[in-house]
Amino acid sequence: MARARISDGDGREALARVGSGATDRNAVATAVRYTLQRLADIAPGHTVEVRVPPFAAVQCVDGPRHTRGTPPNVIEMDATTWLALALGTTPWEEALASGSVHASGSRADLGGLLPLRLPV
């Protein structure tokens, strides 16, 4: 069963709350899920799995699809790191170099997709 989509209004509201310093789990979870949803929208596919535990994971990027087990291209990070990448306050290369992002696989690179272009 597919998860219900987060509306742009609800997503922007959650991002604004988190950007203003809100740390409540619901605001962070909605902001993470919304930005991951947007990533999957702009880079549809099943080649890379982006994980932001415990909130969500998406498959994205066009290319070979994995069908069983752990995907060959996995990117994982915490919510704070993901939101900083998605919004452009931390560059991809900096997050990788600092160890904030764990990326494995030859296609596990979101540098060209971040920061996300979010609807206004």
C-alpha positions in Angstrom: 0.0 0.0 0.0 1.4 3.3 -1.0 1.9 6.1 1.5 -0.3 9.1 1.0 1.4 12.0 -0.6 2.2 15.1 1.4 0.6 18.2 -0.1 2.9 21.1 -1.0 1.1 23.3 1.6 1.7 20.8 4.4 5.3 20.2 3.2 6.1 23.9 3.1 4.5 24.4 6.5 6.6 21.7 8.0 9.8 23.0 6.4 9.0 26.5 7.7 8.5 25.1 11.2 11.7 23.2 11.2 13.5 26.2 9.6 12.2 28.3 12.6 13.7 25.9 15.0 10.9 23.4 15.7 12.2 20.0 16.7 9.0 18.2 17.3 8.9 14.8 15.8 5.9 15.4 13.6 7.3 18.6 12.0 10.7 16.9 11.3 9.0 13.7 10.0 6.8 15.7 7.6 9.6 17.8 6.4 11.8 14.8 5.7 9.0 12.8 4.0 8.0 15.8 1.9 11.5 16.5 0.7 12.2 12.8 -0.1 8.9 12.7 -1.9 10.1 15.7 -4.0 13.4 14.0 -4.7 11.6 10.9 -6.0 9.4 13.2 -8.2 12.4 15.0 -9.8 14.5 11.9 -10.2 12.1 9.0 -10.7 13.6 5.5 -10.8 14.7 2.6 -8.6 18.5 2.7 -8.9 19.4 4.5 -5.6 17.7 4.1 -2.2 17.9 7.2 0.0 17.3 6.4 3.7 16.6 8.9 6.4 15.9 6.7 9.5 13.6 6.5 11.3 11.4 8.7 9.1 11.4 7.4 5.5 13.3 5.9 2.5 12.7 6.4 -1.2 14.0 4.8 -4.3 15.0 7.2 -7.1 17.3 7.9 -10.0 16.7 6.2 -13.4 18.7 3.1 -14.2 18.9 -0.5 -13.4 16.3 -1.7 -10.9 17.2 -4.1 -8.1 14.6 -6.6 -7.2 15.8 -8.5 -4.0 17.7 -7.7 -0.9 19.7 -4.6 -0.2 20.0 -2.3 -3.2 23.5 -1.8 -4.7 23.3 2.0 -4.3 22.3 3.2 -0.9 22.6 6.6 0.7 21.8 7.0 4.4 21.9 10.0 6.7 20.1 11.5 9.7 17.2 14.0 9.3 19.2 17.1 10.1 21.8 16.3 7.4 19.1 15.4 4.8 17.2 18.6 5.4 20.4 20.7 5.2 21.2 19.0 1.9 17.7 19.3 0.5 17.5 23.0 1.3 21.0 23.8 0.2 22.5 24.9 3.5 25.1 22.1 3.3 26.7 21.1 0.0 26.7 17.4 -1.0 30.5 17.1 -1.1 30.9 18.7 2.3 28.4 16.2 3.9 30.2 13.3 2.2 33.6 14.5 3.4 32.4 15.0 6.9 31.0 11.5 7.1 27.5 12.8 7.7 26.3 10.9 4.6 27.0 7.2 4.1 26.9 6.4 0.3 27.7 3.1 -1.2 27.5 2.0 -4.8 28.7 3.5 -8.1 25.5 5.5 -8.6 25.1 6.7 -5.0 25.5 10.4 -5.7 22.9 13.1 -5.3 25.2 16.1 -5.9 23.5 17.0 -9.2 20.0 16.8 -7.7 20.6 18.9 -4.6 19.5 21.3 -3.4 15.9 20.5 -4.3 13.8 22.9 -6.2 10.7 23.1 -4.1 7.4 24.6 -5.2 6.7 28.1 -3.9 
